[in-house]
Amino acid sequence: MESASQRLKKHIGLFGVFAIALGTTISSGFFLLPGLAFAQAGPAIILSYLLAGFVMLLPVLCKAELTTAMPRAGGVYFYLDRAFGPMVGSIAGISSWIALTLKTSFALVGSGFYLGIFLQGAPMNAFFTWCHQWHLIEVLPSAPDVVHGPTALAIGVIAVCIALLFGLLNIMGAGKAIRLQAILVMCVVALLTWFVTAGSGNVDPARYTGFFDKGANTMISMVGVVLVSYMGLTKVASIAEEVKNPERNVPLGVLLALATVILLYVAGLAVMVGTIPASELEVSKTPAAQAALVFGGPVGQVVISIAAIASFLSVANAGILSASRYPFAMGRDHTMPAFFRALGRFGTPTRAVIATVALIVLEVLLLDPLVIAKYAGTMKLLLFSGVCMAVIVMRESRIDSYDPGFRVPLYPVLPLAGVAVCVAVIVMLGWVPVLFALGLIAGSLLWFHWYAAPRVRRTGAIHHVFARLGERRFDPLDIELRGIIKEKGLRKADPFEEVVTEAHVIDLAPGGGFTTAASLAAAAIAKRRGLDADTLQREFLEGTRVGATPVAGGAALPHTRSDELATPELVIVRCSGGMTIEVGAADHSVRSQHVDAIFFLVSPEEDPGLHLRLLASLAIAVEQPGFLERWRSADGPAELKTSLLRHERSLDVVLQIDRPGEAWIGRTISELDLPDDVIVTLVGRAGEAIVPRGSTMLLEGDRVVLLGEPEGIDTLRSSLS
């Protein structure tokens, strides 16, 4: 498990997710591919793009579920590693890294081509003549002849410079890269909106004649080709560790981006087909610019060329950002050298970024990215099918700590359909790309057996399909997923504050042991919820004996679940003078732990995720600085409960003369002017906890505990200050 110093900072919000997903998608699929695809399918290529978007929806949904359950750098590598084990994870990581760098190098070449158009002139010609005189062109294995050399070299030089620039930007911080990404994406969306709006008025319906002349089968087969245009959508998963509130922002941002890109692709294709003669469109390498020239003149052509440049730059920037997280994540997992897992002074994986940029530069200079990108697309489809299978494996493993904030609907139909569709599209692409993908897999397997296998001792969730969680209580994957749950925190609907404020409190006298505390807690829960006290006590004691009770920060958290409960129940025990308890460990040893607090939690059997999130939140509360001091000195149940509540969702007001809240003294709760989403949940008076009612009169010295949404609590806190 990684240390805190190896975790990435959370810079990225909803718009950042949207910008990365959209920015890594709209490039060659809009500006280069339509002409080539039209030559094969005719006007029906519009439907090919539409169908490809819906095909992409399946792996997008599956990846969204995995991302909300495991928001970690590395994306598909991390998911397949944790689902199938490190061998499959190594294949996924290396293949994804290479595929992303190839796609990025292709985008850089595209940007170099468009920028080269604007930079043509005497200075550039003089530079290329000098390069030829010094035989710099000939050193490139793929360099064309002297006549075409300057143009090819221009593209390469510009692409390399942009790669180095974006590499430096990504080293300086993801926040800076995201801000640039947002600017580029907004520029592209604005210009493409103009393209669709202005072009729609110049569409000639006659150009759609013979829509299916080239056959419906051809149209369907082209789905496999144009699907590459959507593959950037899921790149955001590789940087999920840097996303704020990933359970909301990742699925929402990606789905918004998918809807936007489908609309832009289909509308843009309709404009291109409707404005450019078929004989010209099927041979065009710049169909968007050619269409803009028809209805916008030279100015329109320049405008859409600027959009193309911004689009390619956006893909390149996001590609470097996403691709660099693969060697970083694999270095952290010991499937690549530790060299890659180090973070630089800006909190970014500097070495992984440098390695990624170096690989991209080599691809730009030595390879033909257009050809290799097609093969990389095949690899991505194989990985997408693996992602869909990973959802099935994780669900069927029944690991309680697998707790995604978003779940694929219609399970298992949609994941299985995703596998089938991805395999079908691969078949459509032909056997040569499949051989390329198999070559990458073979190389990854060799790397795993030579380097990673001796260093990794980890199994995937697929083990749990055959051996359920109860048989491997200390499984490292379960421990890691529990750590992720703790890091993600509570969901908005989780009733943590309600569970705490309604909890039964026991002040255990000195000399009382853990068995006594468990007996009293079980009896209290049994009385309040009608459960069997002996069963509860036995489960609390057994869980502690075998090591299932977390102990941290001077607190123990015995817990269990019951199918007779609809909502969680908590008993809080303060151990006067402290208590020593014997806790089992993974190696079957027993450790003595000193605790001052014990929290007995029972949750509904049907919601293990909520149970673990509540446990994690209790653990976070007791780990806060100064908790034990506040706990030991607390005056009664109300103050004990207050020490556990989240600051942003709770407010604790002690009513005294000349202090905030003085105006509440002598008034009933119903007379208080509180924000709509704030309520009084507890009143502490003379060391006792009073359940508040509207008619409860507040007195001097009362401790009033209020809960609500952060906005309402902030408003009330400001009014009392």
N, C-alpha and C positions, 0 to 999 in steps of 0.2 A: 504494500500500500504506500502511495506517495506521501511525502511529508508536506507540511504546510508551505515550506519554502519552494516546493516544486509545483504549487498550484498557480494557475493563471488568474490575473485580476479580471473582475467582471466589469467590462466596459460597455457592453452592447445591449441596447434596448430593442423594443419592437421594431422601430423604424430601421435600426441597424440590421436586424435580421432580414427584414423586407428588402433593404438595399443590397445586401450581400446576395440573397437568393435571386433577386431580379437581375442584379448587375452581372452575376456569373452566368446568366442564361442568355440574355439578348446580345448576340454578336453575330457569328457566322451564320446562324440559322435564319437571320433576317437579311443580312447584308451580302452574303456570298452564295448560300445554298439554294435559294428559290429558283434561280435560273437553271441550275443543274437538275434539280428535282422536276421542274416543269418539262424539261426535255424528255423525261421518262414517263410522266403521268399526265401531262397536259393540265388543263384547268382544274382537274380533280385533285391536284396537289393541295388545294385548299382544305379538302376533307382529310387528306393524309395528315396535315398539321393538326387539325382538330382531333382526329382519332388518337394521334400520338400524345396529345395533351391529356386525354382521358386515360390512356394506357399508363402514363407517368403518375397518375393519381394514386395507383395502387402501391408502388414502392414508396411514394412520398408519405402516405398514411402510415405505412409500417415503420418508416424511418422516424416519423414524428413520435410514435409510441416509444421506440427504443431511446430516442433522444431525451424525452421527458423522464424516462426511468433512469437513464445513465448519462447525464450531461457532462461528458468528459471529452477532452481533446483527443482527436484521432478518429472520431466519427465511426465510419463503417468498420474500421480496424478494431476499435474497442468493442463494438457490438458483437462482431463475429468471433473475436477472441473470447469474450465472456460467455457466448452462447455455445460455441463448438470447441473451444480450447485454443491454446497458443499456436498450434500448428496451422490451423485454418486462419487464425488471427494474423500470423506472419504473412501468409499468402495475401490476405485482404489488405494488410498495411502496405506492403511493398508494391502490390499491384495498383492500389489506389494512389499512392504517391507518384508512381511513374505515369499513370493515366492522367492525373491532374496536371503534372508538369508538362506533359505533351499537349494537353488542351490549352494550357497557358502559353506555351511557346507558339502554338498556332495563332492564338489571339495577338501575341506580340508581333508576329510576322504580318498579320493583317493590319495592325496599327502602323507598322513600318511602311507598308505599301501605301496606305492613305496619306500618311505624313510625307512620304517621299514625293507624292504628287504636288504638295504645296511647297516642297523645298527644292524643286527642280530649278536649275539655273546655273549660271557661270561658276559660282563658288563651289557648288556640289560637283560639277563636272571637273573642275580643276583638282578637287580632292581625289576623285576617283581615278583621274589620269595619273596622279602622283602614286596612288596605291598600285596601279598597274605597272608603272615604271619600276617600282621596288618589288614587283612580283608578289604582292600581298594577296592578290586575287587567287593565284594558283595554289596557295597553301590550303585553300578550302577544298576538301574532297568533292563536294557537290557543286563547286563553282562552275557556272556556265561559260560559254565562250566569251571572247573579248568584247564582242558587240553587245551582248546582254549582261556582261559582267558588272558594269557600274550600277545598273538597276538592282541586281541581286545583292550586291555589296551594300548598297544604300539601305535596303530593307534589313539586312543583317546587322549593320552598325546601329541603326535606329532602334531595332528590337533589343539589342544587347544593352544599350544605354538606358532604355526604359526599364528593363529588368533590374539593372543595378539601382536605378532611382527608387523603384518600388520596394526593392529589397531593403534599402536603407530606411525607407519610410516605415516598413513593417518592423524593423529592428527598434525603431524609436518608440513604438507602442501601437497596439491595436486600436486605441482610441483615435489616434491621428489617421490611421489607415481607414477607419470607419467613416470619419468625417469627410475624407476625400471621396470615399465610395458613395456616400450620400449625395455629394455634389454631382458626381459623374452620373449617377442613376437619375437624379432629377433632371439633369440636362438631357439625357437620352429620352426619358419618358416625355418631356415637353416637346422635343423635336419630332418624335414619332407620332405624338398626338397631332401636331401640325400636319405631318405627312398624311395621316389617315383622313383628317378633316378636310384638308385642301384637295387631296387626291380623289376623294369620294365624289366630288362634283364633276370630275372629268372622266369618270368610268364609262366605257362604251359597252353596254350589255351584249352587243354582238360578239365580243371577244370571248364570252363564255359559251358560245355555240360549240356543240360537240364535247360537252363536259366530260363524258365517259368514253370518248372515242378510243382511247388507248387501253380500255378495259378496266373493270372493277378490280381484277386481281392485281394489276399493276399498281393501282391506287393503294391497295392494302399492303402490297409488298414494300411500297415506299415509306410506310409508317416506320419500318425498321431503320431507314436512312435518316429521316427527319427527326426521329426520336432523340438523336444526338443533340438537337437544338434545345432540348429541355433538361439535359443532364446536370447542368450547373445548379439546378434548384436545390439539390440536397447537399451541396458543399457546406452549407451553414452548419450541418451536424458536426463537422470536424472541429468547429470552434465553439461548440455548445457550452464548454466549461467557462467561456468568457461572457456568456449571455446572462443578463439579469432576469430573474424569474423565468427560467427556461420552460417550465411547464405550461406557461401561457404564451410566451413570446415566440418560441420556436414553431409550434404547430400553426399558430395564427399567422405569423409572418410568412412562413413558407406557403401556406394555402392562399393567402392574399397575393403573393408573388405568382403562384401558378395561375390563378384566375386572371391576373393582369397580363401575363405573358401569352396566355391562350388568346385573349382578346386582341392584343397587339399583333400577334402572328397572323391570325385569321383575317383581321381587318386589313393589315398591311399586305398580305398575299392577294386579297381581293382587289386592292388598288393596283398592285403590280400587274396582275393578270388582265385587269380591265383597262389599263392605259398603255401597255407596251404590246406591239404586234407580236404574235406567237413566234414568228421566224426570228425575231430579235431577242425575245426573252429567253428562248431555249439555248442561246449561245452566250448570254450575258453573264459576266463575272461580277458585275456591279448593278444588279437589277433595281435596287432602291434608288441609287443615284440616277439611273436612266429614267425611272418613272418620275422622279422629282424634276428632271429636266423637261419632261413633257408638259407638266402643269405648273411648274414654278420657274422655268427658265434657268439660266446659268446661276442665278442667286439661289434658287431652290436646290440645285445640284450641290452647291457649296454648303448649304445648310445641312442637307442630309449626309454629306461627307463628314461634316463636323460631328454629327450624331454617330456616324460609324466609328470615328476615331475615339470619341468619348466612350462608346460601347466597348471597343476592344481594350481600351485602357482600364475600364472598369473590370472586365473579365481578368485581365492580367493582374491587377492589384488584388482582387479577391482570390484569384488562383494561388498567388504566392502566399497570401495569408492563410488559406485553407490547407494547401499542400504541405507547408512547413510544420503543421501540427501532427502529421503522421510520423516522421522520424522522432519528433519530440515525445509523442505518446509511446512509441515503441522503445525508445531509450529508457523511458520511465518504467517500462515493464520488463526491461532486460532482454528484449528480443532484438534490439540494436545496441550498439555500444553506448555506455553511459555518457560519452562525449555529447550526445544530442540532447540529453535531458536538462542540461544546465540552463538557467535563466540569466539573462544579462542585466545590466544596471537599470534598464527600463522595464523590467519584469516580463520580457518577451523571450522566447526560445531563440536567442541570437544565432547559435551554431546551426540549429535546424534551418533557420531562414537562409543562412549563408550557403549551406549545402544544397538547399532547394534552388536558390538562384543560380548556383554553379551548374547544377544539372540542367536547368532551363537554358542557360547560355550555351552549353554544349549541344543541346538539341537544336537550338536555333542555328548554330554554325555548321553542324555535321549531319543533320537529318532532314528529311522532307516531312515536316509536321502534318501536312494535309493527308498524306497516306497513313502515317502512324496514328493520327487522331481517330481515323476510322476503326483501326484495330483496338485502340484504347476504348472506343465506344462499346465494342464487344465485351471487353473486360468489365466495364461498368455495368453492363446488363447482367453478366454473371454475378457480380457483387450485389446488384439489386435483388436478384433471385435469392441470394444468400440472406439478405436482409429480411425478406419476406419469410423465409424459413426460420430465421432467428426469432421472430415474433412467436412463431408456433412453439419453438423449443423453450423459450423463456416462460411462456404461459403454461406449457405442459410440465415444466419442471416443478411447478407449485412452490417456488421459493417465495416465502412470505415477504422478503425484503425487495422483491421485484415489484416496484410501486410506481408505474407510469402515471403521470398526470393526464395523459391523453391515451385512449385505447381505440384501436382499430375497430370500427363497427362491423357487424355481421361476421364475427370470428367463428370458425376458421375459413369461411368461404373467400373473403377478400384476400387474405395472405396466400392461400392456395392458388387463387386466380392470378395473383401477382407473379408467382413462380411460373405458372403455365404461360402467361403472356410474355414474360422476359425470355423464356426458352424459345418460344415461337418466333419472336423477333430476331433472336440470334440465328436461327435457322434461315431466316429470310436474307441475312447479310452474306451468306456463303461460307465456304469452308476455310478460305485463306485467313480471314480475321479470327476464326476459331482456333486455327493453328497458332496464331500470334498469342492469343490468350492462354493457350495450353503451354506455350513456351514460357510465359511469365509465371505461370503456376509452377512449372518444373523448376525454374530458377529460384523461386521463393522457397520451395521445399528443400532445395539444396542448402540455401542459406539457413533455414531453420535447423536442419540436422547438423550442420557444421558449427553454427554459432549459438543459436538460441536454446536448443534442446538441453545442453548441459547446464544452462543457467536458469531455467524456468521450472518451477514445481507448482503447476497450477492446472486445474481442470475446469472445463466449461460447464454451463448449465445443462448441457445434454446428458451429463452424468446423472442429474437428478430426475431425468425422465425414467431412469431405471432404478435409481435409489433415492427415495424421497428425502426431504429435508430432515425429518426426524432421525434418520439413520446417520446423518453427517452434521451434527449440531454445530460443529466448529469449522465448517467448510469455509475456506478463504473467500470464495465468491460471495457467500451470504454476508460475511463480515464486511467485505468491501461495499456491497450494496447498502448495508445498514449505515455505513459511513456517509454514503451519498445521500441517503434519506435525511440524516442529521444536517448535512450541509445545505440541502434544499429547504429545510424548514417546513413549517405548517402551511397548509393550503388555506385559502380564505374562508372556506366553510367549516374548517376543523374547529370543534367546540372546546379548545384548550382552556380558555379563560372560564367558560361555564363549568367545565369539569373541576377545575381548581377551586373556584368559589363555592361550589356545592359539595366539596369533599368533606368527609368526616375527619376530625382532627383528634389525635390522641397524644397527650403529654405523658410519656412513659416515665415512671419514677426510676431513680437510680437503682441498679441491680436487676432490672427487668431484662431478660435475654431475648434473643431473636425468636425463639419458639413462642414466648409469651406475646411478643408483638404480632407475630403471624396469627396467633389464635384470636387476639382482640380485633385485628383487622378483618379476619374472615367472619367473625361474629357480626361486626358492624355492617359489612357488605351483605351478609345473609339476611340480616334484619331489614335492611333498606330495599333489597332487591329480591328477596325470597329464594336465594340460592342455598345450597347445602354448605354449611360452614366447615364441616370436616373435610369435604372434598377440596374446598378452596385452600384451607390450611395445608393440606397434603401437597397440593400443587405448588404453593409458595415455597415450602420447605424443600421439595424435590428439585424444583428449578434452581434453587440456590446451591443445593448439593452438587448438581451436575454442571454448574457453571453458566446457567442461562440468566442469572441475575447480574445486570450491569452494576458495577461499583465504581464511582468516580467522584472526586471533589468532596469526599466525606459523606456521601449519600449512597444508599443502596436502592435498587428499583426492582423488587420482586414483581413478577407479572404473570398473567395467564389470560386465556380467552374462554368465553362461554357462549354456547349457542342459545342460552336462555336469556341473554341480554340484548336489548335493542340500542342502548347507549352506554358509553364507558362509565365506570365507577372508580373513584380514587379515595384511598384512605391515607392521610398524612400522619406520620408518627415522628414526634420530636423526642429524641433520646436524651434525657437530662443526664449530663455528665458523660455522654457518649456510650458506645456499645461496641464490642468486638464480635464479629460474625465470621463464620467459616464458609468460604466460598470456593467451589470447585473450579478447576481450570481445564483447558483443552487437553493437557497431558495427563489428566486424571489425578493431578496433585491437588492439595487443599491449601489455600492461603488464608491467613487471618487478616481481616480488614477492620479498621476502626471507623465507625460512622457516627454521625450526629443526627442524621435524618434518614427515614425509610419511607418510600412511596410505594404502596401496594396498589397496582393498577389491574383492573379486569375490564376487558373490552369485548365487543361482539365477535364471535367466531368468524363471521362472514366478512369482516373488514380488517384483515391483518395489516394493511397499509396504514390505516388510521391508528391502530394500536402502536405500530413502530414509530409513527410521527409524534404521537403523544409522549412516548418514552424518550425519544430524541430531544423533544422540547424541554422535558423535565431535566434531562442531563445538561442541556445548554444553560438552563437557569441556575443549576447548582455550580456550574463552572465559572459563573460570573465573579469578577473580583469583589471581595468583601462579603460574599454570600454567607459563609459560616458565621461571621461576626453578627450579621443582621439576624440570622436564624436563631442563634443562641440567646440574643438579647430581646427577641420579639415578645411583645406583651399580648399574648392570647392568640386565638385562631385567626382573627382578621389580619393581624400583622404577619403571621406566618404565611398565609395565603398570598398576601401582597408581595412578599419577597420572591414569589414564583412567577408573577404575572409579567407579561411583556410590556415594556415601557410605552411603546407606541399605541397599544390598544387598551391601556388601563390608566387610571388616575386614582391616587390615594390621597384623600384630603382629611386632615385632622382638624376638627372644629374648635377653634380657640379665639378669644377676644384679641382684636388687633392682628389677626392673621388671615390669610386668604381663606374664604369660606365662612367668615364671621357672619355674613348676612343669612346663612342657612340656619343658624341657631334659632330654635323656636319655631321653625316652619316644618310642615309635613313634606314628605317626598313628592307628593303630587303637586305641591306649590312651587317646586324648584323649576327655574327656567333653564332647561337643558337642551342641547342640540338634539335633533330628531333621532339620531342613531346612537345616543348615549343613554345608558340606564344605570340605576343604582342596583348593584347585585349583592352587596353585603354591608352591614353596619356593625362595627365592633364597639362594644360598650362594656366597660368594667371587666375586660378579659373574656367576655363572651361574644359569640357571633349571633347576630339577630338577622333573621330572614326579613328583608324589607318589604313593606306594603305601601300602598299609596297613602295610607293614613298614619304611617310611622312618623312620630315627632322626633326631630333631630335635636340633640342636646349638646351642650358644651362638653368637650372631651371625646365626643364620638369620632370614630375613624370610619369614614365613608369611602367605600370602594366602588368605582364606576368603571364600566366597560363600554366599548364602542369602536366604531371604525376610526382609523388614524386621523382622518380629517376632523371628525367631531371631537375627538380627544384633544387634538391640538388647539381647536377653537376654544374649548372649555379651559384648557390649561392657560391659554393666553389671557382669557377674561379674568382668571383668578390671580394672575401674577401682578 
